[in-house]
Each structure stands twice: as C-alpha cells, then as structure tokens.
C-alpha cells in the first residue's frame, strides 16, 4: 500500500465515528460464552477432585457463592443504569451548554463504549451462572466462575472511575477545551503538514476547454451528507490515470444536498465513473473539531458564543476559547504562508481555505457578539497582536482591518473616556491589568 493510500485509510479510520453498539454486543456475546465455559471447567475440577478423593476450596460454600453471584448481578444492572444516566447527562450538557460538535467526541470515546459493554456483560455473565446453579441437578461448586465474576467486578470498578473522570472532563469546560485544542492541533498537522509535497500536473491529454460533466451526490451516503474529508492523492491519481481534470465543488465542512454538484469533470481518454470518484470522499453527520482546523475553530467559536449569550453570560469561558483559538491561528499562519498554490493545470483541484478565511471563522462572530464585554474585547485585541507576530506582511492585513473596525465601534459601546481607553488596550487575560499588554511590544506589527 502506497503512502497516500495508507494516509487515506488512517484518515477514514480516525474521522469516521464508530457505532456505539458493536463493542457492547461483542462483550455480551463473550459473556454468554464464558458463562458456558467456566461452569464446564468447574465440573471437571469437581470430578477430578472426586477421583483423587480430595475437595478443593473446602471453605467455600455453594450457597454462599450463589448469593455472591446474585449480589454482583444486581449491582451491575444498577451500575449500568448509572452509566446510561451519566452518558445522557454529558451529551445533554455538551449539546446545550457547549456545542453540538462536542457530541461526536462522546460517541467516539472508548471509555464510554467499554464501560457500557463491560457492565452489561458482567451482569449477564453472573446472571447466567446463577441460573445454571438454580436449575442444575449436578453436584459441583462454581469456584472458578465466582473468581472470574469477582475479577469482572474489579474491572468494572476501574472502568467506573475512568467513566467518572471522562464525564468530569466533559462537564469541566477547561479540560474539554484543552481536549478540543489537542484535536485541532492534530487536524492542523494532518491537513497542513510542514513538508507538504509539490502539486502534480494533469495528464497531457486532458481537455480543459471542454464542457465539464457535472456529477451530483445522488443517494445520500449512509453516514451523513456533511463532507469531512477527501483523498487528494487518490483523486489526483484517478485524474492522471483517466486523463481527466477533476474539480471538487464543495469545501470540507459543507452539507451536500442530494442534487447539488459534487464534481466538475473535464473528460479525458477514459471518463471516471461516479462510484470511482465518491469512494475518495468521506461524509459524516457533524463537522467536528477533529475534522480539520476550521472545524476546531468552529467548535471554539460555538462554545464562546453560547458563553456570551444572555442566558449563560460567562465571558470567562469565551476568553478561554480565545486562548486556544490564538494557539491554533499561530500554528496555522506560517504553514499557509509556506503552502504552494495549486496551478491551473493540476489534475485535481478543490477549494481550500485561505488565511483570511481562518481569521474570519475564528474571530468575526466573537467580535460581533462581544461588543459589550470589555474582557472579551481586550482579549481579542491581544489575540490579533500575538497572531500578527507569526504572520507575514501579507497576512497582517485581515488582522489590521478587524482591529480598525473594533476601534471604530469603541465609542458606540463605551461612551465614557475611561471605558473607551480601557477597551482599546489589548490584554492577554482580558482584565489582567489596567494598562494591558501594550508594554510587551505586541502591537508593533500594526
């Protein structure tokens, strides 16, 4: 497998949200199998002891072991209900108080799926052992079955602590924002690598002047209609092999309607078919933080906007979001400056986000809805000043224009001289100090 194909395989595996039920069902089937296997081993141990004239584990009573197994079964079904309650609470809080883009993170979290499956599997295992003891007429003691049930109970205890820690992470906005930032940095490394290869030209028999063939989405994909990734290298190879010139119409994150144009294809010697093109695309239900840098920035902006809403009114959380937005923009700026532009003769082309696009996604809505929050306004000014230090001279222009707009709106929101003066000062903590960060030389690029 070539490097490009392997990279696309890893991308699909990472971005495609796993289903919630396969792992719990697999664990449940394993529990049913073990509930048959261990009683069989217990019988063999009992028969072996009878042949030797010995009785193993003489201090263990069958009735007491049956009572213990029943207690474990009852505790596990209660714990499973608690797990469902915790997951429901985390998803409800994440969707209502933070952003709907947080919900896919919970679905992909392995602790959630392992906890559900292990708790239910332990309940089924102990229940089946208890039923076998109740209906069996054979004289054997479930010693090994009981020890394994105790081991499962200990595993469930560890998973319960891990589940509590995971739910606490979701309910703690600071830890959740740090998790989103980690996903965003991974997305930057994946979509804007430092060693980006040069663009390859199209096959010489392509006919750029021919009328392009419009290929539409058609039947909605099973996993959703939001474009979350495309295989650039695979589509480029397909274009070279068929002698065509291919253009992807939607940009990553777009919702693609059934009859919306998906590809514009200038036919070559062998026009590519629709299935051959769409297998290089990955669709999903939500444009989440791990999809690409814009998805991570969008998640932070959604959380900041909810924090700035009158119902929540938490500017401190918005400042936390700006901290991570600044970190991502500083990481993105030099990589975009070093990116080679795609030539007009490239075999495969698609729209990519420019530096002004990222600045717009990351700051414009927060700038618009935080006009009455001096804390957020000062932190946003510090963001522009800090990001400017990582930009080239051409990249500073979008930052300078937004800062000028903020200066023009100060008099509207802060008519008093003191408030107006404070609102114009950048501050990396929002309201860390009265003079702000002007003494650090952060405004030199403006």
ZAMARGU-4260 file (C-alpha; in steps of 0.2 Angstrom, whole numbers, plus 5000, padded with zeros to 4 digits):
<rodrens>
0) 5000/5000/5000 | 5007/5017/4995 | 5009/5031/5007 | 4995/5041/5000 | 4983/5026/5002
5) 4989/5022/5019 | 4986/5040/5024 | 4969/5040/5017 | 4965/5024/5026 | 4971/5031/5043
10) 4961/5047/5040 | 4945/5037/5037 | 4948/5027/5052 | 4951/5042/5063 | 4936/5053/5057
15) 4923/5040/5054 | 4913/5040/5071 | 4912/5022/5077 | 4895/5015/5081 | 4890/5013/5099
20) 4883/4996/5099 | 4896/4984/5091 | 4908/4983/5106 | 4895/4981/5119 | 4887/4967/5109
25) 4903/4958/5106 | 4907/4959/5125 | 4889/4952/5128 | 4892/4938/5117 | 4909/4934/5126
30) 4900/4934/5142 | 4887/4921/5136 | 4901/4910/5130 | 4911/4912/5146 | 4895/4908/5156
35) 4895/4891/5147 | 4914/4888/5148 | 4918/4891/5166 | 4904/4880/5173 | 4911/4866/5162
40) 4928/4869/5170 | 4921/4869/5187 | 4913/4852/5184 | 4929/4845/5178 | 4938/4851/5193
45) 4925/4844/5204 | 4926/4827/5195 | 4945/4827/5196 | 4944/4830/5215 | 4932/4816/5217
50) 4943/4804/5208 | 4958/4810/5219 | 4947/4809/5235 | 4951/4827/5238 | 4940/4843/5239
55) 4947/4859/5233 | 4942/4875/5241 | 4934/4867/5256 | 4930/4883/5264 | 4919/4889/5250
60) 4900/4885/5251 | 4890/4883/5236 | 4875/4893/5243 | 4886/4907/5248 | 4894/4908/5231
65) 4877/4908/5223 | 4872/4923/5234 | 4888/4932/5230 | 4885/4930/5211 | 4867/4936/5213
70) 4873/4952/5223 | 4886/4955/5209 | 4872/4953/5196 | 4861/4965/5205 | 4875/4978/5207
75) 4880/4978/5189 | 4862/4981/5182 | 4861/4996/5194 | 4879/5002/5189 | 4874/5000/5170
80) 4859/5012/5173 | 4870/5024/5181 | 4882/5023/5166 | 4867/5027/5154 | 4862/5042/5165
85) 4880/5049/5165 | 4882/5047/5146 | 4865/5055/5144 | 4869/5070/5155 | 4886/5073/5147
90) 4878/5073/5130 | 4864/5084/5135 | 4876/5096/5144 | 4888/5096/5129 | 4875/5100/5116
95) 4865/5113/5126 | 4879/5122/5136 | 4894/5120/5124 | 4891/5114/5106 | 4883/5101/5096
100) 4901/5097/5089 | 4905/5090/5106 | 4893/5076/5104 | 4903/5066/5091 | 4918/5066/5103
105) 4907/5057/5116 | 4902/5044/5103 | 4920/5041/5099 | 4926/5040/5116 | 4932/5022/5120
110) 4929/5023/5139 | 4910/5026/5136 | 4908/5011/5125 | 4919/4999/5136 | 4910/5004/5151
115) 4893/5001/5144 | 4898/4984/5137 | 4908/4978/5152 | 4895/4982/5165 | 4881/4974/5155
120) 4892/4959/5151 | 4896/4956/5169 | 4878/4957/5173 | 4873/4944/5160 | 4888/4933/5165
125) 4884/4932/5184 | 4865/4930/5180 | 4868/4915/5168 | 4879/4907/5181 | 4866/4910/5195
130) 4853/4902/5183 | 4863/4887/5180 | 4866/4884/5198 | 4847/4886/5201 | 4842/4874/5188
135) 4856/4861/5188 | 4855/4845/5197 | 4873/4841/5196 | 4884/4842/5212 | 4898/4855/5208
140) 4903/4871/5215 | 4906/4887/5204 | 4923/4891/5212 | 4931/4897/5196 | 4915/4905/5189
145) 4914/4915/5205 | 4933/4920/5205 | 4930/4927/5187 | 4915/4936/5192 | 4925/4945/5206
150) 4938/4949/5193 | 4925/4957/5182 | 4918/4967/5197 | 4936/4974/5200 | 4937/4978/5181
155) 4920/4987/5182 | 4926/4997/5197 | 4941/5003/5187 | 4930/5007/5172 | 4918/5016/5183
160) 4932/5028/5190 | 4938/5031/5172 | 4920/5035/5167 | 4918/5047/5181 | 4934/5055/5175
165) 4928/5056/5157 | 4911/5064/5162 | 4920/5076/5173 | 4931/5081/5158 | 4915/5085/5148
170) 4907/5095/5162 | 4923/5104/5165 | 4925/5117/5151 | 4943/5120/5154 | 4948/5102/5152
175) 4936/5100/5137 | 4943/5115/5128 | 4961/5108/5130 | 4955/5091/5123 | 4947/5101/5108
180) 4963/5110/5106 | 4973/5094/5105 | 4961/5088/5092 | 4963/5104/5082 | 4982/5103/5083
185) 4981/5085/5076 | 4970/5092/5062 | 4982/5106/5058 | 4996/5093/5056 | 4986/5082/5045
190) 4979/5095/5033 | 4993/5107/5033 | 5009/5097/5036 | 5026/5106/5036 | 5033/5095/5022
195) 5019/5097/5010 | 5023/5089/4993 | 5023/5099/4977 | 5007/5099/4967 | 5007/5087/4952
200) 5001/5092/4934 | 4987/5084/4925 | 4989/5071/4911 | 4993/5079/4894 | 4978/5073/4885
205) 4966/5082/4897 | 4954/5094/4888 | 4952/5109/4899 | 4942/5119/4886 | 4929/5105/4885
210) 4912/5107/4894 | 4914/5099/4911 | 4902/5085/4916 | 4893/5089/4932 | 4892/5074/4944
215) 4880/5076/4958 | 4878/5067/4975 | 4863/5057/4971 | 4858/5045/4985 | 4863/5052/5002
220) 4878/5042/5010 | 4874/5031/5024 | 4885/5040/5037 | 4878/5058/5033 | 4879/5072/5020
225) 4892/5083/5028 | 4909/5082/5018 | 4923/5079/5031 | 4937/5073/5021 | 4943/5070/5003
230) 4958/5059/4997 | 4968/5072/4987 | 4981/5060/4981 | 4969/5047/4976 | 4958/5059/4966
235) 4974/5065/4958 | 4980/5048/4953 | 4962/5044/4946 | 4963/5060/4936 | 4980/5055/4929
240) 4975/5038/4925 | 4959/5043/4915 | 4967/5058/4908 | 4953/5069/4915 | 4954/5085/4925
245) 4943/5084/4941 | 4937/5098/4952 | 4928/5095/4969 | 4915/5108/4971 | 4910/5108/4990
250) 4923/5113/5003 | 4927/5102/5018 | 4913/5105/5031 | 4899/5109/5018 | 4882/5100/5019
255) 4880/5092/5001 | 4862/5091/4995 | 4856/5076/4985 | 4856/5085/4968 | 4870/5098/4972
260) 4885/5097/4961 | 4899/5086/4969 | 4912/5086/4955 | 4916/5095/4939 | 4925/5083/4927
265) 4933/5088/4911 | 4933/5071/4902 | 4949/5064/4896 | 4953/5047/4887 | 4943/5037/4899
270) 4930/5047/4910 | 4929/5042/4928 | 4913/5035/4934 | 4903/5042/4949 | 4907/5027/4961
275) 4926/5029/4957 | 4925/5047/4962 | 4914/5046/4978 | 4924/5032/4986 | 4938/5045/4988
280) 4926/5056/4999 | 4921/5054/5017 | 4904/5060/5023 | 4898/5062/5041 | 4884/5069/5051
285) 4894/5083/5060 | 4908/5095/5056 | 4918/5091/5072 | 4934/5098/5080 | 4945/5083/5073
290) 4940/5085/5055 | 4951/5100/5050 | 4957/5116/5058 | 4941/5126/5053 | 4931/5113/5062
295) 4941/5115/5078 | 4940/5134/5077 | 4921/5132/5073 | 4919/5122/5089 | 4928/5135/5100
300) 4918/5149/5092 | 4901/5140/5096 | 4906/5137/5114 | 4911/5156/5115 | 4895/5162/5108
305) 4885/5151/5120 | 4895/5158/5134 | 4892/5176/5128 | 4873/5173/5126 | 4862/5182/5139
310) 4856/5165/5146 | 4873/5160/5151 | 4883/5176/5152 | 4900/5169/5155 | 4914/5179/5147
315) 4927/5170/5156 | 4924/5154/5146 | 4924/5165/5130 | 4941/5171/5135 | 4947/5153/5137
320) 4941/5149/5120 | 4951/5164/5113 | 4966/5157/5121 | 4965/5141/5111 | 4960/5150/5095
325) 4975/5160/5096 | 4986/5145/5098 | 4978/5137/5083 | 4980/5153/5072 | 4998/5155/5077
330) 5001/5137/5071 | 4991/5139/5055 | 4998/5156/5049 | 5016/5150/5044 | 5010/5134/5036
335) 4999/5143/5025 | 5012/5156/5021 | 5023/5142/5015 | 5010/5132/5005 | 5012/5131/4987
340) 4997/5137/4977 | 4989/5124/4965 | 4992/5128/4947 | 4978/5130/4934 | 4984/5113/4926
345) 4983/5102/4941 | 4975/5086/4938 | 4964/5088/4954 | 4958/5104/4961 | 4947/5109/4976
350) 4944/5124/4986 | 4954/5127/5001 | 4953/5139/5015 | 4964/5154/5014 | 4972/5164/5029
355) 4958/5177/5029 | 4945/5163/5029 | 4953/5156/5045 | 4953/5173/5053 | 4935/5176/5048
360) 4930/5159/5055 | 4940/5161/5071 | 4936/5179/5077 | 4922/5188/5067 | 4907/5181/5076
365) 4915/5183/5093 | 4920/5201/5089 | 4902/5204/5084 | 4893/5197/5099 | 4906/5203/5112
370) 4904/5221/5109 | 4898/5224/5127 | 4911/5213/5135 | 4927/5223/5139 | 4935/5207/5145
375) 4932/5198/5128 | 4936/5214/5118 | 4953/5216/5126 | 4957/5198/5124 | 4953/5198/5106
380) 4964/5213/5103 | 4978/5204/5111 | 4975/5189/5100 | 4976/5200/5084 | 4993/5207/5091
385) 5000/5190/5095 | 4995/5181/5079 | 5002/5196/5069 | 5019/5191/5076 | 5018/5174/5067
390) 5011/5181/5051 | 5020/5188/5035 | 5017/5205/5029 | 5003/5200/5018 | 4994/5190/5031
395) 4993/5205/5043 | 4980/5214/5033 | 4965/5204/5039 | 4970/5207/5057 | 4973/5225/5054
400) 4956/5228/5046 | 4947/5219/5060 | 4956/5229/5073 | 4952/5245/5064 | 4933/5240/5065
405) 4935/5237/5083 | 4942/5254/5086 | 4928/5262/5076 | 4915/5253/5087 | 4923/5258/5104
410) 4913/5274/5105 | 4897/5266/5102 | 4898/5253/5116 | 4909/5263/5128 | 4905/5282/5128
415) 4914/5286/5144 | 4933/5291/5142 | 4939/5278/5155 | 4930/5264/5147 | 4934/5269/5130
420) 4953/5270/5134 | 4952/5253/5143 | 4943/5244/5129 | 4956/5250/5116 | 4970/5241/5126
425) 4975/5223/5122 | 4976/5211/5137 | 4981/5193/5136 | 4969/5189/5151 | 4955/5201/5146
430) 4956/5210/5163 | 4973/5205/5169 | 4980/5223/5171 | 4973/5240/5168 | 4987/5245/5155
435) 4985/5229/5146 | 5000/5221/5136 | 5005/5237/5127 | 5021/5237/5136 | 5026/5220/5128
440) 5028/5226/5110 | 5013/5216/5104 | 5006/5230/5093 | 5022/5233/5083 | 5015/5224/5068
445) 5000/5236/5067
</rodrens>
